[in-house]
């Protein structure tokens, strides 16, 4: 995937390989979310080009879980299958094994109001996964969670992606989260965002990234 | 205990009213006392009871018709924006037409049976229901629409799966607002053309205790309708009324 844009973002040039996990870190308002919206095909760039993105190939998970309060966790998770034409029963049957595999077996029938923030976020992630797209775009997926739940979900997300490999772009303002979840980390500057640092997470330290973030 | 606070308020009000009438020696034709109204309710129960049933049936039929057509019209106007732009201003304007003026005309068209009453009740209740539904459709958090778009939902799918369910609590609010309107509309409709409903008793201009008895029964009917809608909402939309627990 390749793109280069201007405006809110100034000169972001980036290629992501299949099944690669890339984290993008940047200060608030650096255009991180804009970047994901562009990739997802929800907005069109004013300049530059994106290939391999768009609504057909990308599934976007926003920071808010946006679960539908009248649907059970399972029915929220399988909604993309229903939208694609599967019956409610088919969709449930297909989604249930995933719920069981990823620690939600006891919660499938609960309504979102009965779930904790962490559980709701897991359901939202499975909903994104079940959109069956090659590319996952995660926009600060754990931004609204407390530190302990956040830590727990980071491990959970890593495991889930090992089991269901996808190309992943995750946006965050948390350097530790980026190092933990990305094979590659990209640091954006303040608006208009441009790439100030691009490193392999295995050979990089948080101090190095913090330094780059400070500019 | 707090659920029955209204009983205390009502009791105090009735006691003050009764005392006012008795201590000042106010004649019945100016202001009937609650006890006189109560006496009439009991004495005339054999005529008032059937009358209340007739009025109640008109209210219920018109109300159900208003919910079906009000929600149906709102859905149609939402799905066909051209139609909404053409019709909505006229719909709002039509609300200034006094129902008192329309009722006799409808009686001429539809006769003295239940039909004009049902239609008048439906006409009055239609507006709060349809407008609340339209408002609800438009007010859905745009982030949900975005999310559904990334899941490849068509605009139709977004409407039926997100906008309509989110608007239903608003539809119920509109329906609750419309419940007392249904009672007033039924009475106006009956006044325009005989029916065997409560209006018959309440037309005895100088028998104020009888009018008071009719008003009391009308209030009971409106409250019953209001309460029934509340129960229906709790049953149909448990997610919106605070009940937790298992979904489908």
Interface residues (C-beta under 8 A of the other chain):
Chain A: X40 X42 X55 X58 X59 X60 X62 X64 X66 X68 X69 X70 X71 X72 X73 X75 X79 X80 X83 X84 X109 X110 X111 X113 X114 X127 X131
Chain B: X141 X143 X144 X146 X147 X148 X149 X150 X151 X152 X153 X154 X157 X161 X162 X165 X237 X239 X240 X244 X245 X246 X247 X248
